[in-house]
Amino acid sequence: MNGINKLGSIQLSMSFLITIIISITLLVGGIALIKNFYTSAVETQQKLDERTQQRLAELLNEGQQLAIPFGQQTIERGEGYVFGLGILNIGDEASFVVEVAVSTVFDDADKEVPTDVVNNLINPTSWLLYDNTPQVIGKNEQRVVSILAEIPKDAPSGLYNFNVKVLNAGQPYDKIQKIRVKVT
């Protein structure tokens, strides 16, 4: 009877030890994942280069409510580029939301790809990373939103056009902006 108790105690101790090891492993994995996301976000912001920042400031200071300088880029498969979207709030303090959707896609022969094929081919949320949460911008203040375009390695070559809409209280704020990505 005493030997069975000792065996049960050892099994219980081993189970507890294994549970602790698994918990620590999951904790370390979670911390590493969060660090990876944070590092990626910081690098994305740094990639919005000085030239783009300067051009955005010029366009917004000229009175444009929305601006995307250098809105057309050639990007190789597996590579990325950070577009900058500038927002100038000319009204009272308000909440703005950015939305991006596929407009049109042209293949290498400059033929438009049908919408049903595009919907199966491309998922803009996986290609374009940006902050789509409401952003409060004060009266006459400017905000720059980074839009990271990461092209999958298996993406077909062609010209991908995206509509960038900024909404204020659910209504479009100024004209739709365009991002054009030529995949090579």
Backbone bond lengths (Angstrom), bond angles and torsions (degrees), N, CA, C in turn:
res aa  C-N    CA-C-N  psi(-1)  N-CA   C-N-CA  omega(-1)  CA-C   N-CA-C  phi
1 M - - - 1.448 - - 1.519 110.67 -
2 N 1.322 116.00 -41.29 1.455 121.19 -179.22 1.525 110.86 -67.31
3 G 1.339 117.89 -35.81 1.468 122.54 178.93 1.519 111.58 -66.98
4 I 1.328 116.31 -35.52 1.463 120.57 178.55 1.517 109.91 -68.90
5 N 1.320 118.59 -38.83 1.462 122.55 177.41 1.522 111.14 -61.65
6 K 1.346 115.15 -43.32 1.465 119.13 179.60 1.528 110.21 -64.04
7 L 1.331 116.83 -41.00 1.462 121.01 179.29 1.526 110.47 -64.17
8 G 1.309 116.76 -41.85 1.465 121.11 177.58 1.513 111.38 -63.95
9 S 1.316 116.58 -39.53 1.468 120.96 178.44 1.519 110.81 -64.73
10 I 1.321 116.01 -41.78 1.472 120.01 179.39 1.523 109.86 -65.18
11 Q 1.339 117.60 -42.82 1.464 120.54 178.60 1.523 110.97 -62.59
12 L 1.316 117.01 -42.44 1.457 121.41 178.84 1.528 110.64 -63.49
13 S 1.320 116.27 -42.73 1.471 120.55 178.28 1.524 110.97 -63.51
14 M 1.318 117.14 -42.97 1.470 121.12 179.74 1.531 110.32 -65.16
15 S 1.318 117.50 -41.85 1.468 120.95 178.25 1.521 110.53 -62.13
16 F 1.332 116.10 -42.61 1.463 120.48 178.95 1.528 110.17 -64.06
17 L 1.319 117.08 -43.56 1.466 121.90 179.76 1.531 110.64 -62.82
18 I 1.311 117.67 -42.69 1.470 121.40 178.61 1.527 110.09 -64.52
19 T 1.326 117.44 -40.89 1.469 121.23 177.48 1.524 110.61 -61.39
20 I 1.315 117.46 -43.19 1.470 121.78 178.46 1.530 110.05 -62.44
21 I 1.322 118.19 -44.89 1.474 121.84 -179.35 1.528 110.34 -62.50
22 I 1.323 117.72 -44.18 1.472 120.97 178.74 1.524 110.38 -63.61
23 S 1.329 117.34 -41.79 1.473 121.05 179.22 1.522 111.32 -62.09
24 I 1.310 116.93 -44.30 1.474 120.79 179.08 1.523 110.07 -64.06
25 T 1.323 117.16 -41.01 1.468 120.93 178.78 1.524 110.74 -61.35
26 L 1.332 117.23 -44.75 1.465 120.72 178.47 1.527 111.35 -64.72
27 L 1.314 117.43 -39.47 1.465 121.30 178.31 1.525 110.71 -62.37
28 V 1.319 116.99 -47.42 1.472 121.07 179.41 1.527 110.07 -63.20
29 G 1.330 117.51 -41.71 1.469 120.72 177.68 1.518 111.81 -62.24
30 G 1.321 117.32 -41.62 1.466 121.37 178.13 1.517 112.00 -64.37
31 I 1.317 116.86 -42.82 1.470 120.71 178.01 1.519 110.31 -63.21
32 A 1.329 117.28 -42.61 1.469 120.61 178.92 1.527 110.65 -62.97
33 L 1.321 117.78 -39.54 1.462 121.73 179.40 1.527 110.96 -65.30
34 I 1.318 117.14 -44.37 1.467 120.86 178.04 1.522 110.37 -62.92
35 K 1.319 117.15 -42.48 1.473 120.91 178.45 1.527 110.18 -61.39
36 N 1.327 116.38 -40.51 1.462 121.29 179.16 1.524 110.82 -62.77
37 F 1.334 117.70 -44.84 1.469 121.35 177.77 1.521 110.97 -62.21
38 Y 1.323 116.70 -44.33 1.463 120.92 -179.10 1.525 110.62 -63.63
39 T 1.325 117.07 -45.37 1.465 121.14 179.23 1.516 110.56 -61.33
40 S 1.331 116.94 -41.16 1.464 121.30 178.78 1.522 110.71 -62.52
41 A 1.329 117.49 -41.85 1.466 120.96 179.84 1.521 111.21 -65.16
42 V 1.322 117.29 -41.60 1.469 121.13 179.60 1.523 110.22 -65.71
43 E 1.332 117.16 -43.58 1.465 120.48 179.61 1.525 110.98 -63.45
44 T 1.328 117.28 -38.93 1.461 121.26 178.77 1.515 110.48 -61.24
45 Q 1.318 116.97 -44.42 1.460 120.49 179.78 1.525 110.58 -64.77
46 Q 1.322 117.66 -38.38 1.458 120.75 -179.58 1.523 111.25 -69.45
47 K 1.336 116.32 -28.75 1.460 119.78 -179.52 1.524 112.29 -70.92
48 L 1.331 116.55 -20.31 1.459 119.67 175.48 1.522 105.40 -70.38
49 D 1.291 114.28 89.11 1.464 120.59 -166.60 1.523 114.49 -65.76
50 E 1.310 113.49 168.70 1.460 121.73 -176.23 1.525 111.90 -61.46
51 R 1.333 116.70 -38.31 1.467 120.74 -179.58 1.532 110.54 -61.65
52 T 1.330 116.80 -43.26 1.461 121.03 178.66 1.526 110.46 -65.70
53 Q 1.328 116.43 -43.85 1.466 120.34 178.69 1.526 110.72 -59.19
54 Q 1.336 115.84 -43.26 1.464 120.76 -178.66 1.530 110.61 -64.85
55 R 1.328 116.77 -45.18 1.469 120.86 -179.56 1.532 110.72 -65.08
56 L 1.325 116.91 -39.79 1.464 120.12 176.88 1.524 110.76 -60.78
57 A 1.313 116.63 -44.70 1.468 120.57 179.31 1.525 110.54 -60.39
58 E 1.341 117.17 -42.07 1.469 120.86 178.79 1.527 110.97 -61.20
59 L 1.336 116.54 -48.65 1.465 120.90 -177.49 1.526 111.64 -63.88
60 L 1.319 116.78 -42.17 1.462 119.75 -179.64 1.527 111.03 -70.63
61 N 1.323 117.36 -34.92 1.467 120.55 177.53 1.525 111.59 -68.98
62 E 1.346 116.76 -23.94 1.468 120.84 175.35 1.525 111.26 -75.81
63 G 1.327 117.26 -8.48 1.457 120.61 177.16 1.515 114.66 105.45
64 Q 1.326 118.22 0.64 1.465 118.99 176.76 1.526 108.53 -67.52
65 Q 1.328 115.57 133.03 1.461 119.47 -178.97 1.522 111.61 -76.94
66 L 1.337 116.46 -35.19 1.461 122.25 177.37 1.517 108.70 -131.83
67 A 1.321 116.68 142.70 1.460 119.54 179.34 1.523 110.24 -153.40
68 I 1.343 114.62 138.27 1.462 121.57 171.24 1.523 106.38 -129.18
69 P 1.330 117.95 95.94 1.458 118.20 176.71 1.530 109.23 -73.59
70 F 1.299 115.71 150.89 1.471 120.96 178.66 1.526 110.32 54.69
71 G 1.340 115.64 49.08 1.460 122.67 -175.27 1.509 114.72 -77.20
72 Q 1.333 117.89 -3.07 1.465 120.26 176.52 1.515 108.39 -122.05
73 Q 1.329 115.97 124.82 1.458 121.10 -178.18 1.521 110.46 -138.20
74 T 1.322 115.22 147.49 1.457 121.77 171.86 1.521 106.84 -97.61
75 I 1.329 115.68 123.64 1.462 120.90 -176.55 1.525 108.50 -128.37
76 E 1.316 115.99 131.53 1.464 120.48 177.61 1.526 109.55 -78.25
77 R 1.333 115.19 153.99 1.465 120.21 177.14 1.528 109.28 -57.27
78 G 1.313 115.36 139.19 1.459 120.48 179.74 1.523 113.75 82.62
79 E 1.319 117.46 -2.99 1.469 121.96 -179.65 1.526 109.36 -108.04
80 G 1.326 115.99 177.68 1.453 120.76 179.96 1.512 111.84 -145.48
81 Y 1.329 115.29 168.12 1.460 122.46 177.57 1.526 107.65 -151.17
82 V 1.320 116.46 143.52 1.460 120.90 179.17 1.519 109.45 -104.08
83 F 1.339 116.02 116.87 1.461 122.30 173.96 1.524 107.84 -90.47
84 G 1.318 116.02 148.57 1.456 120.26 176.26 1.518 110.13 -111.60
85 L 1.322 116.86 128.48 1.461 122.92 175.81 1.519 107.56 -109.83
86 G 1.328 116.16 118.01 1.455 120.52 178.12 1.512 110.61 -97.56
87 I 1.326 116.31 135.83 1.463 122.27 178.83 1.528 107.85 -123.26
88 L 1.334 116.36 125.96 1.463 122.38 174.76 1.520 107.59 -113.85
89 N 1.314 116.86 118.10 1.460 121.26 178.87 1.523 108.55 -89.16
90 I 1.337 116.31 111.30 1.469 120.07 -179.77 1.526 111.91 -95.33
91 G 1.331 116.08 -3.27 1.463 120.03 179.00 1.517 110.64 -105.06
92 D 1.320 115.11 -161.36 1.463 120.57 176.87 1.520 109.68 -69.48
93 E 1.333 115.96 166.55 1.460 120.28 178.83 1.525 109.15 -51.82
94 A 1.333 115.94 133.23 1.463 120.10 -176.20 1.520 110.32 -150.87
95 S 1.317 114.56 167.25 1.450 122.57 178.59 1.528 108.79 -101.18
96 F 1.326 116.79 129.46 1.462 122.59 -177.91 1.525 109.43 -119.17
97 V 1.339 115.32 142.48 1.462 121.88 178.29 1.523 108.28 -127.68
98 V 1.335 116.37 134.69 1.468 122.11 178.76 1.528 108.50 -98.08
99 E 1.344 115.84 134.15 1.468 122.19 175.31 1.517 108.57 -128.61
100 V 1.330 116.52 137.97 1.461 121.44 177.90 1.523 108.23 -125.61
101 A 1.338 116.25 134.17 1.464 121.53 179.33 1.526 109.11 -140.75
102 V 1.322 115.51 152.35 1.461 120.41 177.05 1.521 108.70 -69.47
103 S 1.324 116.32 134.52 1.459 121.62 177.77 1.527 109.11 -99.11
104 T 1.317 115.86 -69.28 1.470 121.12 178.93 1.521 109.26 -142.48
105 V 1.331 114.46 158.52 1.462 121.37 176.76 1.519 107.63 -133.93
106 F 1.331 115.57 133.52 1.462 121.82 176.91 1.520 108.45 -119.34
107 D 1.347 116.05 136.53 1.460 119.34 178.98 1.525 110.60 -80.85
108 D 1.328 116.91 -174.05 1.471 121.69 -178.55 1.519 113.22 -60.86
109 A 1.334 117.25 -27.57 1.467 121.26 -179.57 1.530 111.27 -89.06
110 D 1.324 117.60 13.91 1.469 124.24 -178.99 1.528 112.93 60.57
111 K 1.329 117.12 27.42 1.463 121.61 174.42 1.520 107.97 -97.16
112 E 1.345 114.71 136.41 1.459 118.41 179.72 1.525 109.89 -69.59
113 V 1.322 115.68 134.34 1.456 121.73 178.62 1.532 107.55 -84.48
114 P 1.362 118.42 130.70 1.468 120.91 -178.61 1.531 112.63 -57.69
115 T 1.318 115.42 150.34 1.466 122.10 -175.37 1.523 112.64 -57.51
116 D 1.350 117.64 -41.97 1.467 118.99 -178.33 1.526 111.63 -64.91
117 V 1.334 116.85 -34.76 1.465 120.66 177.35 1.529 109.45 -69.78
118 V 1.340 116.27 -41.01 1.470 120.94 179.35 1.523 110.17 -60.35
119 N 1.326 117.02 -44.19 1.465 120.52 -178.33 1.521 112.18 -62.43
120 N 1.335 117.34 -31.94 1.461 120.47 176.75 1.524 111.89 -82.08
121 L 1.330 116.71 -23.38 1.461 122.39 -172.47 1.520 112.86 -87.75
122 I 1.324 116.64 -39.26 1.462 120.03 -169.04 1.520 110.55 -128.82
123 N 1.291 115.64 140.01 1.457 122.70 173.96 1.521 106.65 -125.56
124 P 1.335 117.90 100.87 1.464 119.74 -173.03 1.519 114.02 -58.51
125 T 1.320 117.11 -26.72 1.462 117.25 178.87 1.520 111.30 -68.47
126 S 1.324 117.29 -24.46 1.462 118.84 177.44 1.528 111.84 -89.76
127 W 1.315 118.40 -21.42 1.468 121.65 178.81 1.520 111.86 -89.66
128 L 1.323 116.25 -38.15 1.464 120.96 -175.36 1.524 109.84 -114.57
129 L 1.312 115.21 123.54 1.457 121.10 178.05 1.520 108.67 -110.11
130 Y 1.332 115.66 126.88 1.462 120.69 -178.99 1.523 108.46 -158.26
131 D 1.311 115.91 165.93 1.459 121.59 179.66 1.525 108.71 -84.93
132 N 1.334 116.67 109.24 1.464 119.96 -179.50 1.528 112.30 -104.16
133 T 1.323 115.69 18.97 1.461 119.50 175.44 1.526 109.09 -86.04
134 P 1.332 117.99 153.80 1.470 119.64 178.92 1.534 111.20 -60.12
135 Q 1.335 115.08 135.74 1.459 121.15 179.93 1.521 108.41 -121.61
136 V 1.306 116.16 121.69 1.461 120.96 -179.95 1.528 108.28 -83.26
137 I 1.339 115.26 124.26 1.465 121.61 179.83 1.524 107.44 -123.10
138 G 1.312 115.84 127.62 1.457 121.47 -178.95 1.517 112.39 -72.60
139 K 1.324 115.39 169.01 1.463 121.95 -179.84 1.529 109.67 -60.98
140 N 1.347 115.46 131.21 1.467 124.60 -179.93 1.524 113.56 60.25
141 E 1.324 117.36 21.85 1.463 121.13 176.46 1.523 110.02 -99.15
142 Q 1.341 114.49 157.41 1.459 121.62 179.24 1.524 108.97 -114.24
143 R 1.334 114.62 151.27 1.456 120.59 175.06 1.516 107.71 -141.15
144 V 1.325 116.44 141.40 1.462 121.69 175.99 1.522 108.12 -111.86
145 V 1.333 115.55 127.27 1.459 122.09 177.66 1.522 107.43 -110.90
146 S 1.328 116.38 126.39 1.463 120.89 177.64 1.524 109.49 -85.22
147 I 1.329 115.83 135.60 1.463 121.90 175.97 1.524 106.52 -122.39
148 L 1.327 116.32 107.81 1.461 122.00 -178.28 1.520 109.22 -89.68
149 A 1.330 116.58 120.87 1.467 121.94 175.37 1.524 107.61 -100.75
150 E 1.324 116.90 112.31 1.459 122.18 176.53 1.523 107.48 -113.19
151 I 1.324 115.58 116.36 1.459 120.76 -175.27 1.528 109.53 -90.94
152 P 1.335 117.45 125.40 1.464 120.00 177.87 1.531 111.23 -63.85
153 K 1.321 115.68 152.38 1.471 120.38 -178.76 1.523 112.07 -66.28
154 D 1.332 117.49 -22.15 1.466 120.36 -178.55 1.531 112.80 -100.31
155 A 1.334 117.42 12.99 1.472 120.76 -178.90 1.525 110.57 -69.62
156 P 1.335 117.79 134.68 1.463 120.08 176.63 1.530 110.70 -68.05
157 S 1.322 116.10 146.59 1.467 120.52 176.37 1.517 109.20 -64.84
158 G 1.318 115.54 150.24 1.455 120.19 178.41 1.511 110.96 153.32
159 L 1.331 114.87 -175.33 1.459 122.24 178.98 1.527 108.12 -109.45
160 Y 1.316 116.00 120.11 1.457 122.81 -178.16 1.528 108.47 -109.12
161 N 1.327 116.33 120.79 1.464 121.81 179.97 1.526 109.21 -106.26
162 F 1.323 115.45 129.81 1.463 121.82 179.61 1.520 109.39 -118.55
163 N 1.331 116.61 139.17 1.460 122.06 172.06 1.522 108.28 -92.75
164 V 1.325 115.64 129.62 1.463 121.26 177.42 1.522 107.17 -111.68
165 K 1.335 115.45 113.97 1.461 121.48 -179.08 1.516 108.88 -111.05
166 V 1.318 115.10 139.50 1.459 120.51 172.35 1.525 106.67 -114.74
167 L 1.323 115.44 125.85 1.462 120.94 -178.36 1.524 110.31 -107.47
168 N 1.329 114.52 138.99 1.459 122.41 175.53 1.524 105.89 -123.63
169 A 1.316 116.64 114.33 1.471 122.10 -176.28 1.529 110.84 55.93
170 G 1.333 116.68 38.64 1.456 121.87 177.88 1.514 115.15 80.09
171 Q 1.325 117.78 -4.80 1.467 122.34 -179.41 1.527 109.75 -107.12
172 P 1.348 117.47 146.36 1.469 119.63 178.32 1.531 111.22 -59.08
173 Y 1.319 115.22 135.30 1.461 121.86 177.43 1.518 106.95 -105.03
174 D 1.305 117.84 106.45 1.460 124.66 -178.23 1.535 110.24 66.95
175 K 1.326 116.06 -167.77 1.465 121.94 -175.24 1.529 111.28 -78.19
176 I 1.333 114.15 156.09 1.460 120.16 174.57 1.524 108.27 -67.15
177 Q 1.318 116.18 135.13 1.456 122.22 176.50 1.530 108.45 -96.58
178 K 1.315 116.52 159.30 1.468 121.22 -177.90 1.525 110.58 -120.19
179 I 1.319 115.06 142.58 1.462 122.53 167.65 1.517 105.57 -121.43
180 R 1.320 115.55 128.90 1.464 120.82 178.64 1.526 108.47 -118.14
181 V 1.320 115.37 124.01 1.457 121.14 -178.84 1.517 108.33 -119.34
182 K 1.327 115.61 116.71 1.466 120.49 174.88 1.524 106.85 -95.32
183 V 1.320 115.85 116.20 1.459 121.86 -178.18 1.524 108.95 -93.41
184 T 1.328 115.87 126.03 1.475 120.88 178.84 1.507 110.74 -119.24
